């Protein structure tokens, strides 16, 4: 099955390994167990997202809004979270 793009307007992207999804608005998305290794989600709005068990190794999440996100069991080795808003996020 093809991967559905996330975001709206000009800020959309297809979430996959090494994709540039910087600044995308994807509140409440569900991508459990997805391979997002090395993805750029800098300044993305991922409030309430379900990324449970996702591979986020080496991902750029600097300045991302992860409030209330589910990252339980996610692979986070080398992921960068500087400046990310993580209040209420699970699995960090």
C-alpha positions in Angstrom: 0.0 0.0 0.0 1.3 3.5 -0.7 2.1 5.8 2.2 -0.3 8.6 2.5 1.1 12.1 2.7 0.8 14.1 5.9 0.3 17.8 6.4 -1.7 20.4 4.6 -1.3 23.1 1.9 2.3 23.6 0.8 3.7 21.9 3.9 3.0 18.2 3.1 5.3 15.3 2.8 5.3 11.5 2.6 6.6 10.2 5.9 9.3 7.6 5.2 13.0 7.0 6.1 15.2 10.1 5.4 12.2 12.3 4.2 12.3 16.0 4.7 9.1 16.8 6.6 10.4 19.9 8.3 7.6 22.2 9.5 4.7 19.9 8.5 1.5 20.1 10.5 0.4 16.6 11.3 -1.6 16.7 14.5 -2.9 13.4 15.6 -1.3 11.3 12.9 -1.1 7.6 13.4 2.1 6.0 12.1 2.8 3.2 14.6 5.8 1.0 13.9 6.7 3.0 10.8 10.2 3.2 9.5 11.1 6.9 9.8 14.8 6.4 10.3 16.7 9.7 9.7 13.5 11.7 9.0 13.6 15.5 9.3 10.6 16.6 11.4 12.2 19.8 12.7 9.6 22.2 13.9 6.8 19.8 12.8 3.5 19.9 14.7 3.0 16.3 15.9 0.7 17.0 18.9 -1.2 13.9 19.8 0.6 11.8 17.2 0.8 8.0 17.6 4.4 7.0 16.8 4.4 3.9 19.0 7.2 1.5 18.1 8.3 3.7 15.2 11.9 3.6 14.0 13.1 7.2 14.6 16.8 6.4 14.8 18.7 9.6 13.9 15.6 11.6 13.4 15.7 15.4 13.6 12.9 16.5 16.0 14.4 19.8 17.0 11.7 22.3 17.9 8.9 19.8 17.1 5.6 19.9 19.0 5.2 16.5 20.5 2.8 17.4 23.3 0.7 14.3 24.1 2.4 12.1 21.5 2.8 8.4 22.0 6.4 7.3 21.5 6.2 4.2 23.6 8.6 1.5 22.3 9.9 3.9 19.6 13.6 3.5 18.6 15.1 6.9 19.4 18.8 6.3 19.3 20.6 9.4 18.0 17.3 11.3 17.6 17.6 15.0 18.3 15.0 16.7 20.5 16.6 20.1 21.3 13.9 22.7 21.8 11.1 20.1 21.3 7.9 20.5 23.3 7.3 17.2 24.9 4.8 17.8 27.8 2.6 14.8 28.3 4.5 12.7 25.6 4.7 9.0 26.5 7.9 7.0 26.0 10.5 9.6 26.2 
